[in-house]
Amino acid sequence: MRASDKAYNKLFHDIVDGDLAPGTILAEVEQSTRLGVSRTPLREALSRLIADGLVESAPGRGVIVTEVSLENITELYEVREALEEQAARLAAQRRDPKVFIRIAEEFTHADELIAAGEEGVRHYYELNEKFDIAVDDAINNAYLVSALQNARVHLSRIRRIAKGNPERLHESAVETLLIIEAIIDGDAALAAHATHVHLHKSLTNIRASVKGHLTHVNVA
């Protein structure tokens, strides 16, 4: 693995997992030492993170981890709505039903995973990732997949801040299963509508959950 890739992967996960909090200054000397790379590959990694929107260059301060605000959460969900509704439509039209039938069977055990505590919730999120991958494979559109993956990066950060709400997770599992069943049936309109409802409820919950946890709140 190239040094720049090593630095990028480590910084990426530290930011998404919350180990590098919003507003953290990423000083080149400090990060080069911490990551065990020279400053040239570190700068390459930081450039990629800037492109991801996870860090930004601040005049007089260097590179800092971007803030998470109610405003940009709303903006993210505007993007998710456009992307994921279209992805659900295409998945319903282009899917291999057998793939989604297997995932639907796994989702019937979602309540048990969520009730099992932190480890179970981790497996529940992994199950959601498996569904995302199946949708990406089904739609067979590299441009749309790339856009979806970028949105998911920022969603992961928000999930860490919002923490888990078991009641909401149970509701989310039911909503996701409805989307999966619509895809299995090849019902593009229902798949898109179910996705719309799911994202609306998700945004309402996340905005309420993160309000007291954000380091920067900007409400219009």
N, C-alpha and C positions, 0 to 999 in steps of 0.2 A: 504493500500500500504506500502510495506517495505521501510525503510528509504533509503536504497541503490537505490531502484527503483525511489523513489522521486528525489534523487540527480541526478541520471542518466538522467531522463526525462528532468529535468530543464536544466542541462548542455548541453544535446543534442540539445534542441531547441535553447538555447542561442548561441550555435556555428553555427548551421545551419542557423539561422536567422541573424547572423552577429553581435549580441550583444556582443559576445566574439570574438574579431577579431583575425585573424591569428597572431601568435607570442605572444599572451597573456599568461602570466605565471599564472597558477592556484595554488596559494599557499594554502596549506591545511588549515591553521588556518583561513585565509580570507574566503575561500569557505565554510568551515564548518559553520562559523558564518552567512554568507549570505544565505545559504540554510537551516539553522536550523537543521543540522544533526551532529552527532559525526564524528570523523575522520575515524573510522573503515568503516562505510557504504560509506563514501566519497571515501575512497581508492578502495572499491569494484566498485563504479560507474566509477572511473577513469580507472580502469582496463578494464572495458567494452568499454569505449571510446577509449582506446588504441587499443583494438581489432578491433574496427570500423574504425580505422585510422584517427579519428578526433583530437586526442591528441597524444603526444609522450613524452617519458621520455628523458630529456636532461641532461647529466652529469653536475653537478654543478649549474643547474638552476631549477631543479624540473620537473614538468609536464607542457608542453606548448601546446597551440592550434596549430595544424599543418598549415603550409603555403599552399597557393594555387599558383601554378606556371603554366606557359604555358606548361611545360614539363609534369606535372602530369594531366593536362587537356587532353592532347593528349593521355596519357596512359589510362585515364578513358574511352575515346571514343573508344580506341582499344578493351577494355573489353565490352563496350556497344554494339559495332558492332557484336561481336561474340554472346553475350547473346541474344540481342533483335532480331537479324535476325532469330536465332533458335526458339525463343519464337513465332515469327510471323508465322513461318512455322508450328509449332505444333498447334498453336491456329487455323489456317486455317483448319487443319486436324481434330481437336477434338472439335471445337466450337459448341455451341448452337446458330444457326443463329439468333434466336429471341433476344437474349441478345445484340448482336452487331448491329442489326437493330435499336434497341431503342437508342443505343449510337450514331449511325450514324445520327439519326434524331436530337439528341441534338447538334451534331457538325454542322448541317446546320445553327445554330444560333450563331456560334463561332464569326463571324465577328461583330455581334451586341454586344457581350460581350466585345470584345477587344476594340471596339470604345467607350464603356461606361466608360473608365477611370480605375483608380486603382482598384475599387471594381469589375468592370466587368472582369478585367484581373485576379483577384483572383479567380473568379468563373470559368474562362477559365482553369486555372491550376487545379482546383478541377475536371473539366470535364476530363482533361487528366489523373488525378489520377483514376477516375472511369474507364477509358479505361484500364489503367495499371492493375487494380484489375480484370477486366473482362478477360484480357489475362492470368493473373496468375491463375485464376480459370479454364480457358479453358485448359491450358497446363497440369495441374494436375501433376506437377513434383516438389516436395518439394525442391530438391537440386537446380534446376534452379531458382525457385522463390526466394529462400534465396539469391542467388548470384545477382539476379536482384534487390532485395530490398536494398542490400548493395550499389550497384552502384548508385541507386536513391538517397541515402543519400548524396553522394558527389555531384551529379548533382544539388541537391537543393542548396548547398552552392554556386556553380558556378553561378546558376541563380540569386542569390541575388547580386553577384558582378557584373554580366553582365548587370543587370537591364533589363527593358522591352523595346524592339524595336517593336513598333506596326506593322511596315511593315513586319518584320520578323515573328511576331506572326500570321499575316494573312496568310503568305506563309506556315507556319508550320501547321496551321489548315487544309489547303487544302491537304498538304502531309499526315497528319494523317488520314484524311477522306479517302484518297486513300488506305491506309493500312487497315482501317476498312472494306471498301468495298471488298477488296481482301479476307479478312478473311471470310466475309459473303458468298462470292462466293465459298469458299473452295479452292482458288487458292494459294497454299503454295508458289510456286515460285514467283508469283507477290507480295505476302505479304512480303516475304524476300527482294526482290529487292526494293520495295517501302520503306521499312525500311532502307535499305542501303543508298538510295538517301537522305532520310530525315535526317539521322545522319550525312552524309557528309556535307549537307548544314548547319545543326545545329552547327557542329564543326567549320566550316569556319566563321560563324557569331559570335560565342562565343569567338573565339580566337581574332577576331578583336575588339570585345566589351570590353574585359577585359584587353587588353594590357596596357592601361593607369591606371588601377585600382589596379593592383596586387602589393602587398608589396614585393614580391620576384619573379623575372622573371628569368627563366633559359631556354634559347633558344639554342638548339643544332645548 
